[in-house]
């Protein structure tokens, strides 16, 4: 009997220890998963190799993500279009991309994106149409029927061109008038007179002027596209629903980094870490604005211009796409 009582006591003690260990293990798992109450702490974030995505690198370098309990892995992407299938599959959690791309994805059903933060907005000479120094083209109205180089058709740059030229009575047929040439190759195409004009963003605006004496015909900082949002950080609707605290932490860190990005010296330190741009180039190119708030009304302007030129087939609800902050 005494042995039986000892055996029951021993089993009872062992069971209590096992339960305690299981409880501690569960608690440890939750702690590792959500050290600061976050649903997910390790994020893969897509960034294009351009100055406009500097806030992610700044937030990594300055510890803003770390202070929020986040570990962010910067993943370089070619553009917003490349990010969409990766966001959908979970390869990326959040990505930078053009607002035109996010709206097109929502319109087509390719992705239900949620815009978490604005990354960049238009400034003077940030994007421009350039012609050769000896070109007879002296006004945007002279571009009627001319061959214009751009990196793609039916994208953000193409939309900016159409909006900028419309007030001059120039109606662009993208399939006929645009010649698709990667940005780095457009200087040679203009120099060799394979095209009449090129449409490029910085740093190519500055470099092509310096290298071959090209003339800036017009930029996109006036009219319907004055100060218009260009790129932003987005995630899938599912990711946002499943990780609201993580998303809020990301937003807080990015807002701090966006404010720092207004300092050119900060950009000269951060941008070469994820691009091939040297500090000397970053010191002279035109810079985009780095918004520290995210506004559905501002992004609605992008949708309005897209509708004007037939880029959207449906009435996209911008308000439901944007997680406003700041």
C-alpha positions in Angstrom: 0.0 0.0 0.0 2.8 2.3 1.0 4.5 1.5 -2.4 1.2 2.3 -4.3 0.8 5.6 -2.5 4.5 6.5 -3.3 4.0 5.5 -6.9 0.8 7.6 -7.3 2.6 10.5 -5.6 5.5 10.1 -8.0 3.3 9.9 -11.0 1.3 12.9 -9.8 4.5 14.9 -9.4 5.8 13.9 -12.8 2.5 14.9 -14.4 2.6 18.3 -12.6 6.2 18.9 -13.8 5.3 17.8 -17.4 2.3 20.2 -17.4 4.4 23.0 -16.1 7.1 22.4 -18.7 4.4 22.3 -21.5 2.9 25.5 -20.2 6.4 27.2 -20.1 7.1 25.9 -23.6 3.9 27.4 -24.9 4.6 30.7 -23.2 8.1 30.7 -24.6 6.8 30.1 -28.1 4.4 33.0 -27.9 7.2 35.2 -26.5 9.4 34.3 -29.4 6.7 34.9 -32.0 5.5 38.1 -30.4 8.1 39.7 -28.2 6.3 43.1 -28.4 2.8 41.7 -28.9 3.5 41.5 -32.7 2.0 38.7 -34.8 5.1 38.5 -36.9 8.6 39.9 -36.1 10.7 38.8 -39.2 9.7 40.6 -42.4 10.8 40.4 -46.0 10.4 43.8 -47.6 10.8 44.5 -51.3 12.6 47.7 -52.3 13.5 49.0 -55.8 17.1 50.1 -56.3 16.2 53.8 -56.4 16.4 56.7 -54.0 12.7 56.6 -53.3 12.9 53.4 -51.3 15.6 54.8 -48.9 13.4 54.8 -45.8 13.7 51.0 -45.4 17.5 51.1 -45.3 17.4 54.1 -43.0 15.1 52.3 -40.6 17.4 49.3 -40.6 20.6 51.3 -40.1 19.1 53.6 -37.4 17.4 50.8 -35.5 13.9 52.0 -35.9 12.6 48.6 -36.9 14.5 47.0 -34.1 13.0 49.4 -31.6 9.6 48.2 -32.7 10.5 44.5 -32.3 11.0 43.9 -36.0 13.8 42.3 -38.0 13.5 43.5 -41.6 15.2 41.8 -44.5 15.6 44.1 -47.5 14.9 42.3 -50.7 15.7 44.1 -54.0 13.0 44.0 -56.6 13.0 45.2 -60.2 9.7 47.0 -59.8 6.3 46.9 -58.3 5.0 44.5 -60.9 7.6 42.0 -59.8 6.5 42.3 -56.2 2.8 41.5 -56.8 3.2 37.7 -57.2 5.7 37.6 -54.3 3.3 39.4 -52.0 0.5 37.0 -53.1 2.7 33.9 -52.4 4.1 35.2 -49.2 7.7 35.5 -50.4 7.4 39.2 -49.6 5.5 40.5 -46.6 5.6 44.2 -47.7 6.9 45.9 -50.8 7.6 49.3 -52.3 5.9 49.9 -55.6 4.3 52.5 -57.8 0.8 53.6 -56.8 -0.2 53.1 -60.4 0.8 49.4 -60.1 -1.1 49.0 -56.8 -4.2 50.5 -58.4 -3.9 48.4 -61.5 -3.5 45.2 -59.4 -6.7 46.1 -57.4 -8.5 46.9 -60.6 -7.6 43.6 -62.3 -7.9 41.4 -59.2 -4.3 40.3 -59.4 -3.9 41.4 -55.8 -5.9 43.1 -53.0 -3.2 45.5 -51.9 -3.3 47.6 -48.8 -1.1 50.7 -49.0 0.6 51.1 -45.6 2.7 54.2 -46.2 3.7 56.7 -49.0 7.3 56.5 -50.0 7.7 59.3 -52.5 5.9 62.2 -54.3 6.7 64.3 -57.3 9.1 67.2 -57.3 10.7 69.5 -59.9 12.8 67.6 -62.5 12.5 64.3 -60.6 11.2 62.8 -63.9 11.6 64.5 -67.3 11.4 64.4 -71.0 14.8 65.1 -72.6 15.8 65.9 -76.2 19.2 66.1 -77.9 21.0 69.4 -77.6 20.7 69.9 -81.4 17.1 68.8 -81.7 14.6 71.0 -83.5 12.1 70.1 -80.8 11.6 73.2 -78.7 8.2 72.7 -77.0 6.2 69.7 -75.8 3.7 70.4 -78.6 6.5 69.4 -81.1 6.4 65.8 -79.9 3.3 65.0 -82.0 4.2 61.9 -84.0 7.7 61.7 -82.6 9.4 58.6 -81.3 9.7 58.7 -77.5 11.7 56.3 -75.4 10.3 55.0 -72.2 11.0 51.9 -70.1 7.5 50.4 -70.5 4.1 51.0 -71.9 0.9 51.4 -69.9 2.8 52.0 -66.7 3.4 54.9 -64.3 6.0 56.8 -66.4 3.8 56.4 -69.5 0.8 57.8 -67.6 2.9 60.8 -66.5 3.9 61.5 -70.1 0.4 61.4 -71.3 -0.8 63.7 -68.5 2.1 66.2 -69.1 1.6 66.4 -72.8 -2.3 66.6 -72.9 -2.4 70.4 -72.1 -0.2 70.9 -75.3 -2.7 69.0 -77.4 -0.4 66.0 -77.8 -2.4 62.8 -77.7 -0.1 59.9 -77.2 -0.7 56.5 -78.8 1.4 54.3 -76.5 1.7 51.4 -79.0 2.7 53.7 -81.8 4.7 56.5 -80.2 6.6 54.8 -77.4 9.8 52.9 -78.0 10.5 50.6 -75.0 14.2 51.0 -74.0 15.6 50.4 -70.5 16.5 53.6 -68.7 20.3 52.9 -68.7 20.2 52.5 -72.6 18.2 55.6 -73.3 21.2 58.0 -73.4 22.8 56.1 -76.2 19.5 55.9 -78.1 19.1 59.7 -77.9 22.7 60.3 -78.8 22.5 58.0 -81.9 19.1 59.6 -82.9 17.2 56.3 -82.7 14.5 58.3 -80.8 13.5 61.9 -80.7 13.1 62.1 -77.0 13.6 60.1 -73.8 11.5 59.9 -70.6 13.6 59.1 -67.6 13.7 59.5 -63.8 16.7 60.6 -61.7 19.6 60.0 -61.7 19.3 59.6 -65.5 17.8 63.1 -65.9 21.0 64.6 -64.5 23.4 62.1 -66.0 22.1 62.4 -69.6 22.2 66.2 -69.4 25.8 66.2 -68.1 27.0 63.4 -70.5 25.6 64.5 -73.9 24.3 68.0 -73.2 20.6 66.9 -73.6 18.0 69.6 -73.0 15.1 69.2 -70.6 11.9 69.8 -72.5 9.5 69.4 -69.6 9.1 67.7 -66.3 6.0 66.4 -64.5 5.8 68.7 -61.5 3.0 70.9 -62.7 -0.6 70.5 -63.6 -2.5 67.3 -62.7 0.7 65.6 -61.5 2.1 68.4 -59.3 3.2 66.8 -56.0 1.4 63.6 -57.0 2.3 60.4 -55.0 4.6 58.1 -56.9 5.5 55.1 -54.8 4.4 53.5 -51.6 4.7 50.5 -49.4 2.0 47.9 -49.6 1.0 44.5 -48.4 -1.7 42.0 -49.3 -5.1 42.5 -47.6 -4.7 39.1 -46.0 -1.4 40.0 -44.5 -2.8 43.2 -43.0 -5.8 41.3 -41.5 -3.6 38.7 -40.0 -0.9 41.0 -38.7 -2.4 44.4 -37.6 0.1 45.0 -34.8 3.1 44.2 -37.1 1.8 46.5 -39.7 1.3 49.3 -37.2 4.9 48.8 -36.0 6.2 48.9 -39.6 4.3 52.2 -40.2 5.7 53.8 -37.1 9.3 53.0 -38.1 8.9 54.0 -41.7 7.4 57.4 -40.7 10.6 58.1 -38.6 12.8 57.1 -41.5 10.9 59.1 -44.0 11.5 62.2 -41.9 15.2 61.5 -41.8 15.3 60.9 -45.6 14.7 64.7 -46.1 18.4 65.1 -45.2 20.5 64.5 -48.3 23.5 63.5 -46.1 21.5 60.7 -44.7 20.6 59.5 -48.2 24.2 59.6 -49.3 25.0 57.2 -46.5 22.0 54.9 -46.9 21.3 54.6 -50.6 24.6 53.1 -51.7 23.9 50.2 -49.4 21.1 48.9 -51.6 21.8 50.5 -55.0 24.8 51.2 -57.2 24.5 55.0 -56.8 27.6 56.6 -55.4 27.3 59.4 -52.8 28.5 62.0 -55.3 25.6 61.3 -57.6 23.1 61.4 -54.7 24.6 64.8 -53.8 23.5 66.5 -57.1 20.4 64.8 -58.4 16.8 66.1 -57.9 15.2 64.4 -54.9 11.6 63.3 -54.5 9.7 64.3 -51.5 9.4 61.8 -48.6 5.9 62.1 -47.1 5.6 61.4 -43.4 1.9 60.7 -43.6 -0.3 58.6 -45.8 -3.5 60.0 -47.3 -6.3 58.4 -49.3 -7.2 61.8 -50.8 -3.7 62.2 -52.2 -3.6 58.7 -53.7 -7.1 59.3 -55.1 -5.4 61.9 -57.4 -3.4 59.0 -59.0 -6.6 57.1 -59.6 -8.3 60.2 -61.1 -5.4 60.6 -63.7 -5.6 56.9 -64.4 -9.3 57.1 -65.1 -8.8 60.1 -67.4 -6.5 58.1 -69.7 -8.4 54.8 -69.5 -6.0 52.9 -67.3 -8.7 51.7 -64.9 -11.7 49.5 -66.0 -13.5 49.7 -62.7 -14.2 52.2 -60.0 -11.4 51.3 -57.5 -12.3 52.2 -53.9 -9.1 54.0 -52.9 -10.3 54.7 -49.3 -10.5 51.0 -48.6 -7.1 50.4 -50.0 -5.2 52.9 -47.9 -4.3 52.6 -44.2 -4.0 56.3 -43.4 -1.5 57.4 -40.9 0.4 60.5 -39.7 
